[in-house]
Amino acid sequence: MIAAEKLGVNIYDFDGEFTENVPLGQKSWFRCGGSVDLLYEPDDMNDLARFLKYYPSDSQLTVLGGMANTIIRDGGVRGCVVQLGKPFAEINVQGTKIMAGAGALNGSVAAAAAKVGIGGLEFLSGIPGTVGGALRMNAGAYGAEVKDVLSGAMALSRQGAFLPLLPDEMDMRYRYCGVPEGTVFVGAIFEGKAEDKGEVKRRLKEIKSKRQTTQPISEKTGGSTFANPSDAELEMAGLPVGTKAWQLVESVGGRDLQIGGARMSDKHLNFMINAGDATASDLEDLGDELIKRVQDEKGVALHWEIRRIGERL
Ligand SMILES: Cc1cc2nc3c(=O)[nH]c(=O)nc-3n(C[C@H](O)[C@H](O)[C@H](O)COP(=O)(O)OP(=O)(O)OC[C@H]3O[C@@H](n4cnc5c(N)ncnc54)[C@H](O)[C@@H]3O)c2cc1C
């Protein structure tokens, strides 16, 4: 394994699986972008902790979940990508608490909660991807976000030390988590409230049908492209408080803008889509062009919510 050797990794020291030159971009929600030099799928937490301890601190390390919020650039990702799979996807229920591995799908957590009548976690059903990604992004929908239902998280530091984390220590804000980048979340404890099962399931269904009518969920997309500007940013620009990112995109001609195979969805103007044969550069150029137009014409800085990783070609 040339890539592993170059990175100083002896793959036989670990139980997890290593694969070289993996076309991960094609597996992302956008279905475009390059390959990663080395993909590591750990066997369990001890395996991962050992790997992190021995992985050279000057070699590049990236953590990925379901890639529902990520553009993998066309030139690919150098170094090692850690992706938590099945061994980290366990979900256990205790009273009104749900313990979920960071590789569990958000939708599975919401379904497990509904099954036993734990209310408050339904919003997770509308958020593609994994618990690890949801912690990092403080993902949210329909008026709720991860920090509202989080009672604790488990993580490993970049050096492999176990870190039990309380929500107060995580500085979670709108689509932001202050835990240092490089930390790998391995699990979370969510807490909801005991409710009638039928009522929780009804709300799940409601969210499903709302998503189908308002979001391009069957397209190649990555969710909201830009974070909504804060009230302070809008006020400074003399724009009405509450103006959403999609309204700013619309106001600068975003509905008709297409770069290569990338455009904004007609269904939701803050959702960028790969309309066919977009490259990762098309997507990123489209986002950057919209940021420029909104800054020039409206005086507000839009910020990417979608993460972009790797190298441009
Ligand atoms: C159709 C669609 C609808 C969406 N709707 C919403 C929505 O309503 N609300 C919302 O908030 N988001 C939404 N998203 C975006 C996305 O679903 C969320 O951001 C989700 O939390 C991403 O999870 P992921 O596992 O795919 O993360 P990835 O895209 O793989 O990674 C995102 C970030 O999380 C980090 N990360 C992933 N796993 C770990 C881990 N174990 N430890 C540490 N860091 C980690 C990555 O390094 C990266 O920085 C939507 C996306 C799509 C495609």
The ligand as a Gaussian input file, in Angstrom:
#p B3LYP/6-31G(d) Opt

LIG

0 1
 C      -31.407000      16.605000       0.899000
 C      -30.642000      17.188000       2.074000
 C      -31.333000      17.859000       3.060000
 C      -30.648000      18.400000       4.171000
 N      -31.359000      19.061000       5.123000
 C      -30.715000      19.522000       6.215000
 C      -31.446000      20.165000       7.266000
 O      -32.664000      20.305000       7.228000
 N      -30.745000      20.620000       8.333000
 C      -29.385000      20.489000       8.435000
 O      -28.807000      20.914000       9.454000
 N      -28.675000      19.902000       7.450000
 C      -29.304000      19.410000       6.369000
 N      -28.579000      18.797000       5.378000
 C      -27.119000      18.703000       5.490000
 C      -26.631000      17.401000       6.149000
 O      -27.636000      16.439000       6.119000
 C      -26.197000      17.639000       7.600000
 O      -25.213000      18.638000       7.713000
 C      -25.653000      16.363000       8.240000
 O      -25.483000      16.582000       9.613000
 C      -24.343000      15.916000       7.596000
 O      -23.971000      14.668000       8.133000
 P      -22.926000      13.755000       7.359000
 O      -22.691000      12.554000       8.198000
 O      -23.347000      13.519000       5.969000
 O      -21.637000      14.689000       7.422000
 P      -20.505000      14.901000       6.308000
 O      -21.058000      15.669000       5.158000
 O      -19.826000      13.626000       6.016000
 O      -19.518000      15.845000       7.124000
 C      -19.953000      17.133000       7.522000
 C      -18.950000      17.669000       8.565000
 O      -19.022000      16.845000       9.727000
 C      -17.731000      16.322000      10.050000
 N      -17.919000      14.976000      10.578000
 C      -18.633000      13.947000      10.059000
 N      -18.590000      12.877000      10.871000
 C      -17.813000      13.238000      11.925000
 C      -17.374000      12.567000      13.120000
 N      -17.704000      11.308000      13.389000
 N      -16.568000      13.261000      13.976000
 C      -16.203000      14.522000      13.733000
 N      -16.592000      15.222000      12.632000
 C      -17.391000      14.573000      11.748000
 C      -16.954000      16.338000       8.734000
 O      -15.562000      16.413000       8.980000
 C      -17.508000      17.598000       8.072000
 O      -16.836000      18.724000       8.569000
 C      -29.249000      18.248000       4.266000
 C      -28.552000      17.544000       3.267000
 C      -29.230000      17.015000       2.182000
 C      -28.461000      16.264000       1.129000

